Amino acid sequence: DFAAAAQCQEAGASLASAQGDAGAAVAFLIELGETLSTSGNDLAAAARMEAAMEAYPAPDEYGRLVVLRLKYLYRGEVLDGVWQEAQVAREEEKCQGVLPELLYISWLTARRLNHTEQALQLNEDFIARWPEHPWCADMLLHSGLVACVHGDYEGMERVFALIKSRYPESEAFGSVGKIEDRLQSLTKTEEEDLRVLWRDVTLPGQSGEATRNSSRHEHQTPGEDGK
């Protein structure tokens, strides 16, 4: 029962706050956000995170809450809001501890908004700063597919080789194998086949689900499970 769970989480947050335990209060609010989102109330979850950000401005709590708010806005398709708020958050000192998450969701959002140049720059910045981060494999997979669709097969092969050598445990590694197998069977109607190839490969952020997948790497709390 989502409503009962939400009530318990609100009560827990209130009790923890009254006892001066900010960490416990934020933990209850994070659970509340997930309950609201899972029940289909992404925008309510985002609003609750915004209220929590005002109540708990300390860097340890604030940064996590900002990322969660952006995640819920992303799930709720408020992409312009995510783009604008993420840009502001990236400059805030209190958010420097979650900068990878902020750049990643900015990249996802830039792609969804067709901000091609900004997406490319965010991709390059992220990989340059955190080359071992698991999300780099997602970004590289996208770059490889873009190269493929534009006929740059050498560029695609370089990117795919990097994924296979550096990120053998990533989901992107498995996707690369499937793509390479598929390319071996391309017909002369390459344009049509490549459209099918692109459709069949699940990319982070492609459907809004990427923010949900991002929570696997994020604070183990999202950054999220994301389409």
Disulfide bonds with the S-S distance in Angstrom:
none
